[in-house]
Amino acid sequence: MSDSVAASIPALTRVVQRFARPRLDDVAGTIGAQLERPEVSATLEGVRTVAVAVGSRGIAGIGGIVRALVSGLTGRGLEVFIVPAMGSHGGATAAGQTEILAHLGITAESIEVPIRASMDVIEIGSVSSPHGHDVSLVMDALAWDEADVVIPVNRIKPHTGFRGPIESGICKMLAIGLGKHAGARRLHDEGYEVFDRLILEAGRAILATGHVAFGVGVVENAYGEVSLIEAMPADRVVEREQWLLEEARRLMPRLLMPEVDVLVVERFGKNLSGVGMDANVTGRGEMGVALPRFDGPIIGRIVVLGLTAETAGNAHGIGLADVITRRAFEQIDLAATWVNSVTAGSLACGRIPIAMPSDDEAILAAVHSLPGVAPSDARIVRIKDTLHLGEIAVSSNLVEVCRSTPGCEPAGVWDGTWSG
């Protein structure tokens, strides 16, 4: 890059954003206490074999959470195995899904129980679609046929494509994650416009089979730390998940300033959000349109600099960015990305943006494409990723805005690093 181009990238100021920070420090102790609750312990009476369902999200400390849960179950004399519960992720292959779990630190060696991955499913019932027809429900055949009960473990959080009483969490994992590629495709074929009702009813129907002992819901704070873990007996999942969703919504991170011309996202990946960068931060929903009831800043352009190792090349959601780097482009596994995007019915997420040779050139391409905004006036915000917003970096024309915004505090020149 020429000196003149490099010089046009403005220096940035570090800004600290402060959010509520309830944090759970003793994860293992909390899980042990949850298993001792009488209503939870009762769900394991007469059970010999358990399938613990784990998804592809990078939940804070997911390895420790699963290890503590498995330890608590095996300590009761139960035979336990892990099943991937991630729909079509991992290229819709058993090997790909096992690899994703390994990226998250979950292996047979680390958890000390087998991981049994298959894309085979069995039909377990049906639910009425708001479109007026029945939709069959399926479940991972191993979890259904070779375990007495299944215990799903998932983060509870707002979804990136729809709003409803139940969004991302236990019910969605039961209906879509454990449904593997076939189940994910069947439900996504109905469209996000009915997910507010469909996921709720599908979850209820699966819970009513009696094959789910309890679900383990995890809520994170705005700093990507575990705030709360709750084991919910099957007959209370729907009620409790709605409460946990509102708690997650209250605690989630966000950009506190009202308008951003260019948002630069350093890390993008499925371990961070289902669409690589959380739509609840960017406002860009999974279907390529504005997220309903989004109350964050208006963002003109989004630049993605790179993919996380944990996403294993799955760049579903990359089409919601405007510009990426050549490095990010070369990290994309097109097959895994497009299987995910087609299965989800969100083709906008699988489109590939303009890929520029370097970080600076990608940022400049976004800056120079802003309608009605002179490049020297562009309001730029740079973030590590959409899960970590306790620190951000902003251009000089946003410093006073941040200074006058509750929860924001300028903290000197940004040196290109993050403290967390």
N, C-alpha and C positions, 0 to 999 in steps of 0.2 A: 504494500500500500504506500502511496506517495505521502510525503510529509504534509502536504496541504490537505489531503483527505483525512489523515490521522488527526490533524490539528482541529478539524471541524467537529470532532467528537468532544462534547463538553465535559468538563470535570464535574463529578457528582458529589453530593453531600450525603453523609450517612444520617439516616433518621431512625430513631427508635420509636416503634409503635407499641403502646402498652395496652394489654388486654387482661381480663380476669384470668387468673392462673390456678384454679384448683387442681391439685396434682396428687395422684395415688402413687406412693413410693413402694409399698409392700405388695407387689402384684401377687406373688406366690401365697402370701398369707391371706390376702383377700379372696383368692380363688378357693383356698382351703376352707375359709369361713363360709363362702357361698355354697360349697358342696355340703356343708354340715347343716345348712338350713333344713328343717324338717320337710318342707314342701318340695325342696329340690332332691333331697336324699330319697324321698318316697318314690320318685320317678324311676329309680334304679332298682327297686325291689323286683326280684325274679329275673333280672337281666344278667346275661353272661357275656355277651359280645357287643361292643360299642364301636360305631364308626364316627370318628371326629372329623367334621367337615371344615376345611380351611380354604380360604379364597386366595386371590392374587393381589389383594391390596397390601400395601406396606404399612400395616398397623404398627404403631409404636410398640416395640418390644414383643412382636408377635411370636417369636421363637420362645421367649420366656413364658408367655401366656399359655401357649399350647403345651409346653413342657410341664408346667405346673398343673394344668388340667389333666393331662395324661397320667402324671404321677399320682394325682388324687384318685383317678379312676382305677389304675392298676393296683394302687394300695388297698382298694376294696375288693381285690381279687378278680377284677373284670379283665377280659381280653379286649385289647384296644388296637385299632388300626386307623391310619389317617387316610382320608380320601380328598383329592382336590375337588373343590366346589367352585368352579370359575367359568361355567358356561363354555364358550368357544375360545377362551384365551389359550395361549400356548399353541397357537396354530391349530386348535381343535384336535390335538393329538395327546395321547396319554403321556408320551415321553416329554412333550413340550410342557405339559402341566406339572409334571414331576420336576422339571428343570426350574420352573418358576418358583415352586416351593423351596428348592435348594437355594435360589437367589435370595429368598427371604430368611434363610437360615434354618429351614425345616427339612431335615433329612432323617432317614431311618436311624442313622448313627446318633444324631444330636437329640432326637426325641426318644429313642430307644424302643420304638414300636415300628411295625412295618408301615410303609406307604404303599397303598394299593390303588393304582390309577388305571382307569378304563374309560372309554367313551361310550360303552354300552349302557343302555337305559331300559327301564321297564315301565310300562304304563300303570299308573296307580290311581287314576281317577280323572275327573274333568271338572271344569268350571265354566259357568256361563259368561261369555264375553259381552261387554256393553254393546258390541256390534250386533248381538242377537243370535249368536250361534255358540255351540259348545267348543271349548278348547281343551284338548287332552293334556293331562299333567303327567310328566315322567320324572323318574329319579334314577340316579346312578345305580346300576344293577348290583354292584358290590355292596353299596350302602343299604340297599333294600333287601337283598337276598341273603347276605352273609353276616348281617348284624341284627341283633334284636332291636336296637334303637340307634338313632343318629343324633349327634349333638353338634349343631352348627355353631361356629365361632365367627363373629363378624363385627366390624365397626358399624355403629349407627351414625348416619350423617345425612344431610340433605343431598338429594340426587342432582345430577348434572343436566337432566333433561325434562323433568316434570315435577309438579308439586302435588302433594297428597298427604293424608293422615299417616301413611306408611311410605317411606322412600327407600333409601339404601339401608339394608340391615338384615335381620334374620329372615323375614318373610321373603325378601327378594333372593336371598341365598338359597332358600328352600325351593323356590319356584324356578329360578333361572340358573343359579350357580350349580346346584345339585342336578338340575335338568340337563347338564352338559350341553353339547352343541345342539342336539335335537330339541331339548326343552327351551333353550334360550331362543332358538329360531322361531319356535311356535308362538311364544309369548310376544316377542318383538314384532312378529308379523302383524299383531293387532295394533301396533302404533303407540307411541308415547302419550297420545291424547287420551287414551283410556287407562293408562297405567295407574292413575290415582285410585281407580276402583279395581282393576284387574289384579294388581300385585297383592292388594289387601285380601281379595276373595280367594286367590290362589293359595296364599299363605294359610288362610283359615282352613281351606280344604285339606291341605297337606298335614297341618297340625292335627286335624280331626281323624286322620288315619290311625293315630296312636303310635306311629313309628318314630316320633320325635320325643325324646325324653325331656330335654330342656334346651334352650338356646343361651349362649353366652354373648351378651352384648357389651361392646366396648365403646366408650365415649372418650374422645380426645379433646384437649384444650387447644387454644390458639397457637401454642408453641409445639404442637406435635407430640405432646406427652399424654400418657394415659391419665384421664381424670376420674373415670368411674368404670367399674366392671360389675355386671349384674347377671346372675344366672336366673333365667326366667322359665319356670315350668311351662310346658306346652299350652296349658289352658290359660296362661296369663301373658303369653308372648305378644299378642295383638295389643292388649291394653298397655303393657309396659313399654313396648317399642314406640308407641306414640308419645309417651312422656319423655323417653330418652331422646327421641328425635328433636323435640323442642329444646331439650338441654344442650344437645349438640349444636343446634342452630344458634343458641345464645352464646356459645363458647367459641364458635368458629372464627378463624382469622379473616381479616378483610383489609382492603386498602382504604384508609380513612379520608383521603382527600377527595374532592368532588369530581374532578376531571383530570384525565391523563391523555396526552396525545399519543405517546409511544410507551408501551409496557414491554420491557425486556425480561424474558424468562430464561434463566440460565439452565434449569433442569426440568425436563419433561418426562413423564413416565406413568405407566399403569400403577406402579406402587405408590404414586402420589395422588392420583385421581383416576377415575374410570376413563376420562378423556384426556389424561396426561397433565392437564392443568385445570384446576377446579373451576367449573363454570360459576360457582357461587362467589368466586373472586373476580373472574373476568367478565361475567355477564353473558358469555357466549354459550348457549345451550347446545346439547348434543345433536340436535337436529339442524344445526347451522343457523338458528334464529335466536333472538334474545331470550334469555332465561326468564320464565314467568315470575313476576313480582320481585325482580332483582332490584336491590336498593343500594348497590355499590356505585362506583364512579363510572362515568361515560368514558370509554377507552377507544381511541381512534385506530391505532394499529398495534398489533402484537407480534413480537419477534421471539422466536425460540432458538436458543444457541446450541443445545445438545440434549441427548436422551440419557436417561439413567441406565446403569448396567442392569438393574433389577427388572426393567421392562422387557429385556431380552429382545429388543428390536420391534416390539409391538408399539406402534405409534398411532393407534386409534385416537383420534382427536387432533392430530397434527393439522388437519384441514381447517381448524378453527383459528390457526395462526395465519398471519399475512405474509411473513417472511421467515425463512429459516436459514441456517448456515449450511455450507456444503458438508461440514462435519456431521451435522444432524441428519442430513439426507443420507449419508453413507452408513449411518447407524440403523436405518430403518430396515426391518424385515418386511418386505412388501406383502408376502403371503400371509404372515401372522396378522399384519395390520388390516388387510382387506378382508380376511375371514371374519375378524371381529366387527368391522364396519358393516359388512353385508349382513351378518347375523343380527346385529343391533338395528338394522334398517336405517342407519344414519350415514348415508353415503358421503355427506359433507365432511364427516370426520376422517374419511380415508383419502381425501384429495391432498395432493402434494403442493405446498406453496412454492413460491420462488425461492431458490437456494443460492445464496451469495457466498463467495469464496471465504470470507472471514467474518468474525464477530462484528467488527467496526463497519464493514461494508453492508452487512445485513441491517444494522441499526440505521445507517445512513439512508439505505433504500426506503425504510419505513418513514424516516423523517422527511425525506424529499417527496414522498407520495401523499402527504397530508393536504387535503383540499383547503385552500384559504388560510393556511398557516405557514408563515415564513420559517425556513429551517432554523434560523437563529432564535425563534420564539417557541420552538417545540418544547412542550412540557414532558420530560422523560422520567420514567420510574423504572428502576432495575431491581429485580428480586432474585433470590436464590431459587425459589420455586413457590408454588401456591400453598404449600403446607407450612412454610416458614416465613412469616411476615412480621416477626418481632423486630427485624431490622430490614430496612429498605434503603435504596440510594436514589436521590432525586436530583434533577437539574436545578441550577441556581434560581430559576424563576418559580420554583415551587417551595423554596425554603421558607419564605414568609407565610405562605399558605399553611405549611406544616406547623410553623410556630404558633399560628392562631387556631389550629385545629386541636380540640381536646384529644388527649391520648398520643399526640405526636411531639417529639422533641428532637430538633437537629443536634447532631453529635460530631461535628467536624467533618473534615474531608474524608470521603470514602477511598480506601486504599486498595480496593479490589478484592478484599477478603470479607468473610462473615464470621462473627464470633460464635455462632451456633450452627 
